[in-house]
Amino acid sequence: WIIRYLHANGASMFFICLFIHVGRGLYYGSYTFLETWNIGIILLFTVMATAFMGYVLPWGQMSFWGATV
C-alpha cells in the first residue's frame, strides 16, 4: 500500500510541477518562441494522455489516483 500512495502522490506532484513550469513560461513570455512552445505543448498533451491511458482506462473505471485527482 505504501508504494501505491507514493506513486499516487508522486504522480500528482509531477503534474503540479508541469503546471508550474507552464505557468512560469506564460509569466515570462516564453510562448513567443513558437517552435519550442509547441513542442512543449505536445509533450504536455502526451504526458496527460499517457496518464489517462495508464490510470483511467485499464479497468473501465477510474482508479485511486484518477478518482482523487
N, C-alpha and C positions, 0 to 999 in steps of 0.2 A: 504493500500500500504506500510505503514511503516513496518508492520510485514513481508511482502514479501521481502523487501530489507534487513531487519535484518536477516532473515532466509537465504537468498542467501549469504550475506557476512559472516555470521556465519559458514555456510557450507564450504565456501571457506577457511576461517581461520582454520577450523578444519582439512581440508586436508593439508593445509600448515604446521600445527603443526605435523601432522602424518609424512609428508615427512621429516621435520627437525629431528624428532625423529629417523626415519630410517637412515638418514644421519649421525646422531650422533653415532648410533650403528655401522655403517660402519667405521667411523673415528676411533672409539676406539676399533675396532676389536671384537665386541660382537657376530659376526657371528660364532665365534669359539664354542660358546655354542649352539650346533646344535638343541637340543630339544627346548630350549627357542626361538631361532631364527625362527625355523619352525612354532611354534605356533604363533609367531608374524606375520609372512608372511600370515598364514591362516587367522588371524584376519584382516589384511590389505585387503586381497582379499575379505573377507566377507563384510567389510565396503564399499569397492568400488562397489561390486555387489549390495548391498542394495541401495546405492546412485543411481546407474544406473537404478535399478528397480523402484525407487521412483520418479525419475525426468525425465527420458528419455522415458520409455516405456508406462506409463499410457494412454497417448493420441495419441500414434503412431507418435509423433513428439517430437523434443527437446523443453524443457520448457525454461523459462527465465534463470535459473541457468545453465542448460546444454548448452545453446547457448552462454552464456557469459564466461563460464569457459572452 
